[in-house]
């Protein structure tokens, strides 16, 4: 696999059912997939080594991004999702890896701006249900 351009990672939010809008102006994005473990170690564990219970942990996904305002439609969808605290469907596309899709809540939404610079925003998403994966 060759190196990939970070700009090719896309973050999309569903507006109307089945219609996804790319969150415009993102300059950086991070996707974190996590799985908590359940410790099943007891007095009979071989050599007192920790044992983990397979398939018992809680899985989660977190997404963060930051960038500049460029598109009124996607800005409005993100803002509405935050203020409504509604679990919207998001689609995360990572080239040569796959597509993650499912419900996320906007956990944080930040706005900033320098006096002689552009207005910027940062957002954090937290998974709020089953996240599907399909390989590209």
N, C-alpha and C positions, 0 to 999 in steps of 0.2 A: 504494500500500500504506500502511495506517495503522500507527501505532506499535503495538508488541506488548508484552505483559507478559512480563517475564523468567521469571515463575513458570510460564508455559505451556510452557517448554522442559522436556521430560521425559527422564530417563535411566533406562533399564530394563535389568535383567539377566535372562538366561534361567536358570531353575531346572530344571524338567523340560523335556524337548524341546518346543519350541513355546509354552511358557508363560513369559511375561515378567512380572517383578515390578518395579514402580516403586521406585527407590531413594528412600526416604522422607526427608523433612526437609531436602532440599537447598535452600539459600538462594541459592546462586550456582553457575553452571555456565559453562564455557568450552569451545568446540570449536574446534580448530585443524586445518586441512587443509593439508598441506605437500607440495611436490614439489621434490626436488633436481634441479638442472640438470646436464647433461653438456656441458662446453665442447668444441666441435669446431673451434675457431679454429686456423688454420694460416697459413703464410706467404702463401698465395694468397687469404686472406679479404679481401673488398672493403674497401678503405680501412683495413685493420687493425681493423675492427670485430669484436667478439666474435660468434661464431656458436654457437648452442646446438643440440644434436641433439634434435629433437622426439621425444617419446615414450620417451626412453631413461632418464630419471631415475627415482629411487625415490620412490613416493608413500607418505605416512604420515598418520595422524590421531592427535591427542592430545586427551584430554578431561580436564578437571579440574573438581572440584566441592567445595563445602564446605557444612556445615549442622549440624543437630542430630539426635540420635538420636530416632526416633519409631516405628520399625517393626522388630520383632525379626526378622521373616522376611527383609527385604531386608538388614538389618545382617549376618545370618548368611551370606547368599549372598556378599556382598562380602568378608567376613572369610575365608570358605573359599576364595574365588577367590585372595585374596592368599597365604594360607599354602600352598595347593596349587600356586601359580604356574601355574595352568591357564588356557589361553586360553578364556574363556567368551564366548558370544555376547551382545552388548550392542545395544540399540536406542536411538538418539538421535533424538528427535522435536523438530524446530524448526518451530513453526507458520508457515504461509504460505511455507515454504521446502521442507521435505522430511524424509525419514526416512533416516538412515544406520544401517546394520546390518552387523555382522560381529564377528570375534573380536578381543578386546582382553585384554591382561594388566593386572592391577592393579600398576602400577609403584611406587606409593607409597600408603601408608595411614597417616594421622596422627590421633591422638586428643589432645584437649586439654580443659581445663576450668578455669574460675575458681572460687575458693572460694565466691563468692556468685552463681554463674551456672550455666548449663546445660552439660552435656558436649557437646562438638562433635567433628566429624571432618572430615578433608579427604582426598580421594583423587585420584590421577592415573592415567589409563589410557593405554596405548600400543597402537596397532594391531598385530595379530599375524597378518595375512593380508588377504585381499581384503575391502574395505569396499564394500558395495552402497549405491546411492542410488536413492530413488524420490521423485519430486516429489509434493507434496500439492496 
